[in-house]
C-alpha cells in the first residue's frame, strides 16, 4: 500500500489538478511547472511554424 500511495501522490499526474501531481500542488511547485510547460509548448510551436514555412519554400 505504501508503494501505491507514493506513486499516487508523487508520480501520477491528475487531470483535475491540471496534470500535476498532488505533491506538486501541496508543496507549491504547481504554478512553476505549469509556466515551464507553457514556455516549452510555445517554443515548440514556434519551431514547428518555422519548419513548416521552410518546407513550403522548398516545394
FENTA-V92431 format. One line per field, one symbol per residue. phi: phi as a letter, one per 40 degrees, with the letter a starting at -180 (. if undefined). psi: psi as a letter, one per 20 degrees, with the letter a starting at -180 (. if undefined). A space follows every 50 residues. Layout:
phi->???
psi->???
This chain:
phi->.cccccdccbbccbdcbffbcdcdcccgcccccccccccccccccccccc ccccccccc
psi->hgggggghhihppphikllrqhhgggjjighghhggggggggggggghgg gghghhhi.
